[in-house]
Amino acid sequence: MNYRDITLTNGIEVRVYAPPSLKINQLLLKKYPEPRPPVVEEVTASGSKMRMIIEDDPAYLIEKARMAALRDEETNELNILFALKDARPPKGFDVEALYGDMIRLIDPDWQPRQSNEGSKLDYIEWELLANPADAVKIQEILAELMGIDLEVVSRIEDSFRGNVEGKTS
């Protein structure tokens, strides 16, 4: 089964679908490609030229992190839009009227998203997933639908050594 029906804590029933994660990742990697590290060419003592990739270049690292953050943000947005593709904001839903002033206390530049899908995403984020328990429940269902065994993930996480104090030998 490629979906699961659940009831949120507010009583709303939603159908959660497995998003096309690989395609989403491909599209976003095309939109926000990995930057290339700078390459410098040096002349060696023997006179031959040697090219070196500078992977610790500060500007490159900043751009790499910026692109990854953009991809991550849009990946999350697209995954939740696909996962809750049947969700529809109720007639008259107005994120600006409901939350605009409060949101701008934290982010003065915030604006509601434009377009039908943007309004739908605002509704999902500010209404459907307002309760953290619902957000966790949907994340767990998405993991199941995508074949991710959370118990295995937990065991793997537990197998990593924690912060260890003291000298190493």
C-alpha positions as CSV (number, residue, x, y, z in Angstrom):
1,M,0.0,0.0,0.0
2,N,1.4,3.4,-1.0
3,Y,-0.6,5.4,1.6
4,R,-2.0,5.3,5.1
5,D,-5.1,7.0,6.5
6,I,-4.7,8.6,10.0
7,T,-6.6,10.9,12.3
8,L,-4.8,13.9,13.7
9,T,-5.1,15.1,17.2
10,N,-7.6,17.8,16.1
11,G,-9.8,15.1,14.6
12,I,-9.0,15.8,11.0
13,E,-8.5,12.6,8.9
14,V,-5.7,12.7,6.3
15,R,-4.3,10.3,3.8
16,V,-0.5,10.2,3.9
17,Y,1.3,9.1,0.7
18,A,4.8,8.1,0.1
19,P,6.4,11.0,-1.8
20,P,8.6,10.4,-4.9
21,S,11.7,11.2,-2.9
22,L,14.3,10.2,-5.5
23,K,12.6,12.4,-8.2
24,I,12.3,15.3,-5.7
25,N,16.0,15.0,-4.9
26,Q,17.0,14.9,-8.6
27,L,14.9,18.0,-9.4
28,L,16.4,19.9,-6.5
29,L,19.9,18.8,-7.2
30,K,19.4,20.2,-10.7
31,K,18.0,23.4,-9.4
32,Y,20.6,23.8,-6.6
33,P,23.7,22.0,-8.0
34,E,26.7,21.2,-5.9
35,P,29.3,23.9,-6.3
36,R,32.7,23.0,-7.6
37,P,35.6,23.6,-5.4
38,P,38.3,26.0,-6.7
39,V,41.2,24.5,-8.5
40,V,44.7,26.0,-8.5
41,E,47.6,25.2,-10.7
42,E,51.1,25.2,-9.3
43,V,54.4,24.6,-10.9
44,T,56.4,22.0,-9.2
45,A,60.2,22.1,-8.5
46,S,60.7,19.9,-11.6
47,G,58.8,22.5,-13.7
48,S,55.7,20.4,-14.3
49,K,52.2,21.7,-13.6
50,M,50.1,20.3,-10.9
51,R,46.4,21.0,-10.4
52,M,45.1,20.9,-6.8
53,I,41.4,21.0,-5.7
54,I,41.0,23.3,-2.7
55,E,38.2,21.6,-0.8
56,D,38.6,23.8,2.3
57,D,38.2,27.1,0.5
58,P,36.0,29.3,2.7
59,A,33.9,30.7,-0.1
60,Y,33.3,27.2,-1.6
61,L,32.3,25.8,1.8
62,I,29.9,28.7,2.4
63,E,28.3,28.2,-1.1
64,K,28.2,24.4,-0.5
65,A,26.3,24.9,2.8
66,R,24.0,27.5,1.3
67,M,23.0,25.2,-1.6
68,A,22.5,22.2,0.8
69,A,20.3,24.4,3.0
70,L,18.2,25.5,0.0
71,R,17.8,21.8,-1.1
72,D,16.9,20.7,2.4
73,E,14.2,23.3,2.8
74,E,12.6,22.6,-0.5
75,T,12.9,18.9,-0.1
76,N,11.0,19.1,3.2
77,E,8.3,21.3,1.6
78,L,7.9,19.1,-1.5
79,N,7.9,15.9,0.5
80,I,5.1,17.1,2.8
81,L,3.1,18.5,-0.2
82,F,3.3,15.1,-1.9
83,A,2.6,13.2,1.3
84,L,-0.5,15.2,2.1
85,K,-1.5,15.9,-1.5
86,D,-5.2,15.4,-0.8
87,A,-5.2,18.0,2.0
88,R,-7.2,21.1,1.1
89,P,-7.3,24.4,3.2
90,P,-10.9,25.1,4.3
91,K,-12.7,27.9,2.5
92,G,-11.6,31.2,3.9
93,F,-8.3,29.9,5.3
94,D,-6.1,33.0,5.6
95,V,-2.7,32.4,7.1
96,E,-2.0,36.2,7.1
97,A,-5.1,37.0,9.1
98,L,-4.6,34.0,11.5
99,Y,-0.8,34.2,12.2
100,G,0.8,37.0,10.2
101,D,1.4,39.5,13.0
102,M,2.7,36.7,15.3
103,I,5.1,35.3,12.7
104,R,6.5,38.7,11.9
105,L,7.5,39.1,15.6
106,I,10.1,36.5,14.8
107,D,10.6,37.1,11.1
108,P,9.7,40.7,10.0
109,D,10.1,39.7,6.3
110,W,7.7,36.8,6.4
111,Q,5.0,36.8,3.8
112,P,2.3,34.1,3.1
113,R,3.2,31.9,0.2
114,Q,1.6,32.7,-3.1
115,S,-0.3,30.2,-5.4
116,N,-2.7,27.5,-4.5
117,E,0.1,25.1,-3.6
118,G,1.7,27.8,-1.5
119,S,-1.5,28.4,0.4
120,K,-1.9,24.6,0.8
121,L,1.6,24.4,2.3
122,D,0.9,27.2,4.7
123,Y,-2.3,25.4,5.8
124,I,-0.4,22.1,6.3
125,E,2.4,23.8,8.3
126,W,0.4,26.2,10.4
127,E,-2.8,24.1,10.9
128,L,-2.5,20.4,10.1
129,L,1.0,20.0,11.6
130,A,0.6,22.6,14.4
131,N,0.7,19.8,17.0
132,P,4.2,18.3,17.2
133,A,2.7,14.8,17.9
134,D,1.0,14.9,14.5
135,A,4.2,16.0,12.8
136,V,6.1,13.1,14.4
137,K,3.3,10.6,13.6
138,I,3.4,11.7,9.9
139,Q,7.2,11.4,9.8
140,E,7.0,7.9,11.3
141,I,4.3,6.9,8.7
142,L,6.4,8.4,5.9
143,A,9.4,6.3,7.1
144,E,7.3,3.2,7.0
145,L,5.8,4.0,3.6
146,M,9.4,4.5,2.2
147,G,10.6,1.2,3.7
148,I,12.6,2.7,6.5
149,D,12.6,0.6,9.6
150,L,12.8,3.0,12.5
151,E,13.8,0.3,15.0
152,V,16.8,-0.6,12.8
153,V,17.7,3.1,12.6
154,S,17.4,3.4,16.4
155,R,19.7,0.4,16.9
156,I,22.2,1.8,14.5
157,E,22.1,5.2,16.3
158,D,22.6,3.4,19.6
159,S,25.6,1.6,18.3
160,F,27.6,4.8,17.8
161,R,29.7,5.7,20.8
162,G,28.6,8.7,22.7
163,N,30.9,11.5,23.9
164,V,33.7,9.8,25.6
165,E,35.8,11.6,28.1
166,G,39.4,10.8,28.9
167,K,42.6,10.1,27.1
168,T,42.8,7.8,24.1
169,S,45.6,5.3,23.9
